[in-house]
């Protein structure tokens, strides 16, 4: 698990004040990290183009040109000149080696380094910047972004376009801008450059964390004398669209729930043999999943009596975001998880009276809206689905970066609900169920070997069997 920050200005300042490291020293390490990445790159690198901006991100690029000079054919292009003190200093050092910036953008390069604006970018690109980024994106080259791809704003949105990197070498620590859903097509692989001290010393406090493979803790069974009663009883509410409940139940069973029952007062045709059905809530129910395919007319009497009175762990998805009595559950139950996609989250915020916000507004500030929900309902775990799924609890946000287009199929959300609810039934805390269920969801998609447009929820359910620590 790695820390993520809104920006690194305070972290840099602490380096100057506490560790006596200068801006110059940090810049040398930043450029050296990019130089090492280029030297280790196994593809063609005969001609390297570095496009540097007028500020300190550009100064990183100029420094990189100096480090690579003589070993490679370097073209340094400064479309806005050098304006910051460090940019001017680094350009003067470069000129002492006999290398001058080129006056026009080359037509081709093997490697393109974007060092235009980085983390300091906060306004829209001008027409010169748009044309330049568009031309860079069109080059058939390996592309590296310095710190943050040019055009990505602090909330992770292209403004209006962005440099499309194969790798982003970000300086000092991870930034929120790299994990916006709209930023994902632009950042490529992310590497963090140390700036003269260990990240453990550089980084300070953060309430945003990036999930890693090592954070996955699947429900592996260690007791040789166990039986199904040791692994919980998941009850899935089956509403109008029963297929959604079946998918949820099958995923929950495959992920280790000892028993899965679908709750419905009408017979479910072609119910898989491994799933049970009941017209009433089983007495030994250890977790409930509801909302997927439920419809909006479900009678809430069960919720307002048994579920609330017994405080049964409950996962709520999809249609639950539309029903006013979800507020009753969130205010009275202590083990709750909600799993909306952006449209459902927009509805949920409105249903709860928090705000009337569009899907577009949510997607432009996913971290901000997830944090706001968590401040109002700190004991509820929010899983805001997306290209980079956000999990918010008690003001802390965890980012799952492993989402893939494989999950862009109807039913994949039902699968996620089953995974998380299964862990709730098996005794995981809501936050641990959310983290591990979300990771399992994306790992199943990444394991899938077919064409990325072809996976069905049934395919991904089969992949659950191979998930291990």
Wavefront OBJ file of the C-alpha trace (Angstrom):
o trace
v 0.000 0.000 0.000
v 1.486 3.326 -1.072
v 0.595 6.868 -0.041
v -0.954 9.315 -2.511
v -0.842 13.108 -2.153
v -2.687 16.055 -3.677
v 0.690 17.622 -4.450
v 4.257 17.514 -3.174
v 4.976 21.176 -2.490
v 4.900 20.755 1.296
v 7.011 17.594 1.015
v 9.627 19.427 -1.034
v 9.631 22.307 1.453
v 10.221 19.863 4.296
v 13.256 18.541 2.438
v 14.694 22.053 2.278
v 13.971 22.897 5.907
v 14.488 19.570 7.697
v 17.045 17.720 5.593
v 19.003 20.692 4.164
v 18.393 19.441 0.644
v 18.253 22.155 -1.985
v 15.915 22.548 -4.927
v 18.943 21.876 -7.111
v 19.643 18.528 -5.428
v 16.038 17.377 -5.772
v 16.060 18.353 -9.444
v 19.240 16.410 -10.143
v 17.696 13.277 -8.633
v 14.487 13.770 -10.589
v 16.379 13.996 -13.863
v 18.637 11.103 -12.933
v 15.598 8.878 -12.366
v 14.343 9.632 -15.873
v 17.841 9.120 -17.291
v 18.097 5.686 -15.653
v 14.681 4.746 -17.049
v 15.808 5.718 -20.545
v 19.140 3.902 -20.250
v 17.331 0.740 -19.123
v 14.713 0.964 -21.881
v 15.226 -1.965 -24.252
v 13.699 -0.396 -27.346
v 15.260 1.933 -29.876
v 16.702 5.134 -28.393
v 18.960 6.564 -31.069
v 17.146 9.916 -31.081
v 15.627 11.356 -27.910
v 13.361 14.394 -28.016
v 12.861 16.343 -24.787
v 10.123 18.984 -24.844
v 10.587 21.266 -21.841
v 8.360 23.996 -20.448
v 9.308 27.362 -18.942
v 9.119 26.368 -15.261
v 10.652 23.786 -12.957
v 9.089 20.831 -14.757
v 10.871 22.111 -17.825
v 14.041 22.513 -15.754
v 13.838 18.770 -14.987
v 13.775 18.164 -18.737
v 16.749 20.455 -19.396
v 18.687 18.680 -16.644
v 17.823 15.350 -18.260
v 19.213 16.611 -21.571
v 22.506 17.428 -19.827
v 22.716 13.974 -18.213
v 22.119 12.213 -21.536
v 24.254 14.519 -23.692
v 27.112 12.778 -25.518
v 25.632 9.313 -24.900
v 22.572 9.902 -27.091
v 21.388 12.101 -29.924
v 19.406 14.709 -27.970
v 16.980 17.316 -29.256
v 15.825 19.758 -26.584
v 12.839 21.878 -27.600
v 11.749 24.865 -25.474
v 8.544 26.205 -27.058
v 7.972 28.722 -24.233
v 11.605 29.459 -23.412
v 13.112 29.145 -19.923
v 11.516 31.452 -17.348
v 11.934 30.088 -13.817
v 15.201 30.599 -11.973
v 15.987 26.883 -12.053
v 15.089 26.564 -15.733
v 17.486 29.387 -16.619
v 20.232 27.896 -14.435
v 19.890 24.422 -15.927
v 19.850 25.829 -19.463
v 23.061 27.750 -18.785
v 24.710 24.572 -17.466
v 23.609 22.746 -20.604
v 25.045 25.424 -22.855
v 28.388 25.094 -21.107
v 28.492 21.590 -22.598
v 27.870 22.960 -26.058
v 24.254 21.839 -26.476
v 21.691 24.378 -27.663
v 17.910 23.908 -27.885
v 16.495 23.213 -31.328
v 14.350 25.918 -32.911
v 11.647 23.650 -34.309
v 9.998 20.435 -33.253
v 11.639 17.451 -34.972
v 9.438 15.285 -37.175
v 10.406 12.021 -35.489
v 12.124 10.547 -32.437
v 12.575 7.147 -30.811
v 11.802 8.491 -27.339
v 9.761 11.578 -26.489
v 9.977 13.104 -23.020
v 7.182 15.463 -21.976
v 8.534 17.966 -19.438
v 6.223 20.847 -20.294
v 4.096 21.615 -17.224
v 3.767 18.672 -14.789
v 2.123 19.164 -11.389
v 2.015 22.945 -11.699
v -0.540 22.814 -14.505
v -3.878 24.286 -13.420
v -5.342 26.110 -16.426
v -6.316 25.038 -19.913
v -3.621 24.533 -22.501
v -3.341 27.417 -24.936
v -3.553 26.869 -28.689
v 0.225 26.435 -28.917
v 0.137 23.787 -26.192
v -2.807 21.950 -27.733
v -1.130 21.816 -31.142
v 2.167 20.706 -29.590
v 0.661 17.941 -27.459
v -1.369 16.744 -30.422
v 1.774 16.505 -32.556
v 3.681 14.686 -29.802
v 0.852 12.190 -29.387
v 0.995 11.508 -33.111
v 4.660 10.520 -33.063
v 5.478 6.797 -33.279
v 7.770 6.851 -30.251
v 8.108 5.580 -26.697
v 6.682 8.402 -24.588
v 7.686 9.418 -21.059
v 5.923 12.061 -18.952
v 7.890 13.965 -16.339
v 5.897 13.997 -13.080
v 2.390 14.273 -14.642
v 1.456 14.206 -18.348
v 1.022 17.705 -19.701
v -2.638 18.692 -19.821
v -3.744 16.705 -16.760
v -5.099 19.040 -14.075
v -4.778 18.451 -10.295
v -8.058 16.485 -10.251
v -6.897 14.154 -13.013
v -8.752 15.630 -16.000
v -7.362 16.428 -19.477
v -7.712 20.159 -19.983
v -8.694 19.967 -22.776
v -6.282 17.293 -24.085
v -3.227 15.617 -22.558
v 0.052 13.973 -23.466
v -0.445 10.234 -23.827
v 2.484 8.623 -21.978
v 3.670 5.035 -21.998
v 5.340 5.699 -18.652
v 5.009 8.531 -16.169
v 7.999 9.092 -13.904
v 6.446 11.053 -11.067
v 8.661 12.929 -8.655
v 8.960 12.091 -4.966
v 5.519 10.586 -4.382
v 2.282 9.559 -6.077
v -0.283 12.283 -6.833
v -4.071 12.163 -6.938
v -4.022 13.610 -10.473
v -2.530 10.342 -11.740
v -5.540 8.318 -10.569
v -8.525 10.193 -11.922
v -10.632 8.040 -14.229
v -10.096 10.502 -17.058
v -6.314 10.402 -16.515
v -5.986 6.637 -16.843
v -5.623 6.568 -20.664
v -2.753 9.092 -20.422
v -0.468 8.119 -17.548
v 0.647 4.637 -18.656
v 2.862 2.803 -16.208
v 3.699 4.899 -13.143
v 7.142 4.983 -11.543
v 8.106 7.084 -8.512
v 11.503 8.817 -8.504
v 13.318 9.258 -5.189
v 14.591 12.812 -4.782
v 17.715 12.337 -2.700
v 16.176 10.585 0.306
v 14.059 7.503 0.841
v 10.349 7.854 0.173
v 9.829 6.836 3.805
v 11.501 10.084 4.839
v 10.170 12.232 2.014
v 6.527 11.338 2.427
v 4.442 12.705 5.273
v 0.890 12.006 6.426
v -1.755 11.112 3.858
v -5.320 9.820 3.997
v -5.234 8.443 0.429
v -3.601 5.103 -0.373
v -2.874 3.061 -3.485
v -3.643 -0.652 -3.201
v -0.998 -3.161 -4.308
v -1.086 -6.886 -5.062
v 0.418 -7.461 -1.610
v -2.699 -6.007 0.035
v -4.852 -8.890 -1.197
v -5.927 -11.279 1.560
v -8.257 -13.943 0.080
v -10.367 -16.216 2.344
v -8.050 -19.223 2.168
v -9.082 -21.999 4.574
v -6.559 -23.205 7.116
v -8.673 -25.293 9.499
v -8.640 -28.954 8.333
v -11.719 -29.670 10.474
v -13.851 -26.884 9.054
v -17.373 -27.188 7.681
v -19.706 -24.857 5.767
v -21.009 -23.297 8.952
v -17.589 -21.779 9.581
v -17.792 -19.657 6.442
v -21.029 -17.788 6.800
v -24.442 -17.701 5.178
v -24.946 -15.047 2.521
v -28.501 -14.039 1.659
v -29.048 -12.274 -1.680
v -32.314 -10.403 -2.206
v -33.713 -11.390 -5.611
v -36.038 -8.794 -7.102
v -37.418 -8.091 -10.565
v -34.308 -9.141 -12.484
v -33.386 -12.391 -10.829
v -30.375 -13.036 -13.045
v -28.479 -10.282 -11.247
v -29.076 -11.975 -7.887
v -28.007 -15.345 -9.318
v -24.716 -13.886 -10.583
v -24.140 -12.207 -7.219
v -24.874 -15.457 -5.391
v -22.638 -17.581 -7.617
v -19.739 -15.155 -7.145
v -20.296 -15.175 -3.389
v -20.295 -18.960 -3.257
v -17.206 -19.235 -5.444
v -15.383 -16.774 -3.183
v -15.884 -18.887 -0.109
v -19.270 -18.271 1.501
v -20.335 -21.517 3.162
v -23.935 -21.197 1.984
v -25.771 -18.786 -0.321
v -29.538 -18.328 -0.309
v -31.562 -16.188 -2.700
v -34.446 -14.453 -0.978
v -37.610 -14.325 -3.114
v -41.301 -15.015 -2.623
v -41.541 -16.274 -6.212
v -39.884 -19.376 -7.604
v -36.668 -18.639 -9.456
v -36.571 -20.719 -12.623
v -33.399 -22.628 -13.508
v -31.754 -21.821 -10.186
v -28.240 -23.341 -10.097
v -28.108 -26.416 -7.884
v -25.442 -24.839 -5.653
v -27.729 -21.956 -4.604
v -30.636 -22.144 -2.172
v -33.921 -20.200 -2.231
v -36.125 -19.035 0.607
v -39.188 -16.865 1.006
v -38.037 -15.648 4.429
v -34.700 -14.514 5.784
v -32.785 -17.560 7.122
v -32.099 -17.344 10.853
v -28.368 -17.948 10.478
v -27.853 -15.237 7.826
v -24.454 -13.609 8.399
v -24.594 -11.025 5.568
v -27.079 -9.645 3.064
v -26.637 -8.332 -0.482
v -29.449 -6.343 -2.022
v -30.129 -3.878 -4.804
v -28.854 -5.702 -7.876
v -31.874 -6.192 -10.149
v -34.145 -5.502 -7.174
v -36.390 -2.808 -8.631
v -37.758 0.156 -6.689
v -40.925 -1.376 -5.256
v -39.320 -3.807 -2.826
v -41.164 -3.885 0.513
v -38.780 -2.424 3.122
v -40.427 -4.145 6.089
v -37.620 -6.726 6.258
v -35.065 -3.936 6.311
v -36.811 -1.884 8.970
v -37.249 -4.842 11.297
v -34.864 -7.774 11.131
v -31.898 -6.261 9.256
v -31.779 -3.067 11.302
v -32.661 -4.672 14.637
v -30.015 -7.396 14.277
v -27.510 -5.059 12.551
v -26.690 -7.680 9.930
v -23.759 -6.757 7.645
v -25.295 -5.520 4.415
v -24.048 -4.683 0.943
v -26.217 -2.333 -1.142
v -25.867 -1.869 -4.871
v -27.686 -0.491 -7.914
v -31.417 0.004 -7.207
v -30.814 0.607 -3.504
v -29.382 3.997 -4.481
v -32.868 5.016 -5.654
v -34.971 4.067 -2.630
v -35.404 6.665 0.151
v -35.218 4.072 2.924
v -31.512 3.496 2.244
v -31.036 6.491 4.547
v -32.725 4.487 7.329
v -30.135 1.728 6.929
v -27.105 4.003 6.714
v -28.125 5.865 9.865
v -28.917 2.779 11.962
v -26.668 -0.051 10.793
v -22.958 -0.193 11.602
v -21.710 -2.704 9.013
v -22.742 -1.254 5.655
v -21.151 -1.189 2.198
v -22.538 0.671 -0.841
v -21.203 -0.034 -4.335
v -22.503 2.533 -6.858
v -21.143 3.339 -10.280
v -20.997 7.114 -11.015
v -24.593 7.411 -12.234
v -25.899 5.506 -9.199
v -23.672 7.607 -6.935
v -25.210 10.759 -8.398
v -28.660 9.363 -7.574
v -27.535 8.260 -4.099
v -26.215 11.719 -3.227
v -29.560 13.163 -4.274
v -31.580 10.456 -2.474
v -29.705 11.135 0.760
v -30.100 14.897 0.401
v -26.362 15.475 0.209
v -26.282 17.303 -3.135
v -27.719 17.365 -6.639
v -24.657 16.665 -8.779
v -24.261 15.315 -12.297
v -22.270 12.265 -13.344
v -19.864 14.557 -15.184
v -19.248 16.600 -12.038
v -18.580 13.445 -10.047
v -16.140 12.093 -12.615
v -14.219 15.363 -12.667
v -13.739 15.230 -8.877
v -14.147 11.610 -7.806
v -11.869 11.972 -4.795
v -13.670 15.068 -3.580
v -17.148 13.538 -3.773
v -16.031 10.249 -2.237
v -14.463 12.179 0.629
v -17.592 14.264 1.145
v -19.807 11.170 1.341
v -17.396 9.570 3.820
v -17.455 12.641 6.044
v -21.256 12.479 6.278
v -21.478 8.672 6.598
v -18.109 7.723 8.123
v -19.229 4.247 9.225
v -20.383 3.250 5.738
v -17.849 1.906 3.261
v -18.257 3.451 -0.187
v -17.004 1.589 -3.249
v -17.215 4.113 -6.089
v -16.732 1.978 -9.170
v -14.679 3.196 -12.100
v -11.469 2.757 -14.063
v -9.702 3.432 -10.760
v -12.179 2.279 -8.111
v -12.246 4.390 -4.933
v -12.986 2.864 -1.537
v -13.793 5.444 1.154
v -14.185 4.818 4.874
v -13.866 7.217 7.829
v -12.310 9.863 5.597
v -9.632 7.555 4.222
v -9.631 6.703 0.521
v -8.100 3.583 -1.011
v -7.508 3.420 -4.766
v -7.754 0.172 -6.719
v -5.837 0.897 -9.965
v -6.228 -2.572 -11.514
v -9.491 -2.056 -13.418
v -9.509 -3.091 -17.084
v -11.920 -2.859 -20.059
v -12.712 -6.543 -19.428
v -15.094 -5.327 -16.714
v -17.060 -3.160 -19.147
v -19.864 -5.701 -19.368
v -23.317 -5.904 -17.856
v -23.233 -8.085 -14.761
v -19.694 -7.287 -13.648
v -21.117 -5.095 -10.868
v -23.240 -8.024 -9.651
v -20.044 -10.040 -9.501
v -18.349 -7.367 -7.371
v -21.323 -7.317 -5.011
v -21.098 -11.084 -4.578
v -17.378 -10.980 -3.845
v -17.650 -8.276 -1.199
v -20.809 -9.707 0.374
v -19.199 -13.145 0.536
v -16.375 -11.747 2.633
v -18.864 -9.933 4.881
v -20.608 -13.263 5.434
v -17.276 -14.872 6.299
v -16.550 -12.325 9.015
v -14.387 -9.723 7.269
v -14.903 -6.167 8.472
v -16.719 -3.992 5.927
v -13.557 -2.121 4.914
v -11.520 -5.312 4.533
v -14.340 -6.966 2.618
v -14.491 -3.967 0.284
v -10.736 -3.861 -0.321
v -10.321 -7.588 -0.890
v -13.524 -7.989 -2.871
v -12.586 -5.090 -5.140
v -9.066 -6.442 -5.682
v -10.434 -9.911 -6.425
v -12.825 -8.378 -8.952
v -10.034 -6.706 -10.916
v -7.624 -9.632 -10.576
v -10.226 -11.939 -12.139
v -10.473 -9.552 -15.082
v -6.689 -9.389 -15.465
v -6.434 -13.165 -15.396
v -8.937 -13.540 -18.231
v -7.095 -14.656 -21.376
v -9.788 -14.107 -23.995
v -10.330 -10.974 -26.051
v -11.098 -8.132 -23.666
v -14.530 -7.570 -25.206
v -15.628 -11.173 -24.763
v -15.672 -11.829 -21.016
v -19.026 -12.563 -19.410
v -19.671 -12.529 -15.657
v -19.759 -16.339 -15.800
v -16.228 -16.315 -17.257
v -14.969 -14.101 -14.453
v -16.687 -16.214 -11.802
v -14.623 -19.144 -13.085
v -11.448 -17.080 -12.652
v -12.153 -16.692 -8.915
v -10.978 -20.270 -8.355
v -7.385 -19.301 -9.202
v -7.015 -16.335 -6.843
v -4.416 -16.841 -4.142
v -2.281 -14.615 -1.941
l 1 2 3 4 5 6 7 8 9 10 11 12 13 14 15 16 17 18 19 20 21 22 23 24 25 26 27 28 29 30 31 32 33 34 35 36 37 38 39 40 41 42 43 44 45 46 47 48 49 50 51 52 53 54 55 56 57 58 59 60 61 62 63 64 65 66 67 68 69 70 71 72 73 74 75 76 77 78 79 80 81 82 83 84 85 86 87 88 89 90 91 92 93 94 95 96 97 98 99 100 101 102 103 104 105 106 107 108 109 110 111 112 113 114 115 116 117 118 119 120 121 122 123 124 125 126 127 128 129 130 131 132 133 134 135 136 137 138 139 140 141 142 143 144 145 146 147 148 149 150 151 152 153 154 155 156 157 158 159 160 161 162 163 164 165 166 167 168 169 170 171 172 173 174 175 176 177 178 179 180 181 182 183 184 185 186 187 188 189 190 191 192 193 194 195 196 197 198 199 200 201 202 203 204 205 206 207 208 209 210 211 212 213 214 215 216 217 218 219 220 221 222 223 224 225 226 227 228 229 230 231 232 233 234 235 236 237 238 239 240 241 242 243 244 245 246 247 248 249 250 251 252 253 254 255 256 257 258 259 260 261 262 263 264 265 266 267 268 269 270 271 272 273 274 275 276 277 278 279 280 281 282 283 284 285 286 287 288 289 290 291 292 293 294 295 296 297 298 299 300 301 302 303 304 305 306 307 308 309 310 311 312 313 314 315 316 317 318 319 320 321 322 323 324 325 326 327 328 329 330 331 332 333 334 335 336 337 338 339 340 341 342 343 344 345 346 347 348 349 350 351 352 353 354 355 356 357 358 359 360 361 362 363 364 365 366 367 368 369 370 371 372 373 374 375 376 377 378 379 380 381 382 383 384 385 386 387 388 389 390 391 392 393 394 395 396 397 398 399 400 401 402 403 404 405 406 407 408 409 410 411 412 413 414 415 416 417 418 419 420 421 422 423 424 425 426 427 428 429 430 431 432 433 434 435 436 437 438 439 440 441 442 443 444 445 446 447 448 449 450 451 452 453 454 455 456 457 458 459 460 461 462 463 464 465 466 467 468 469
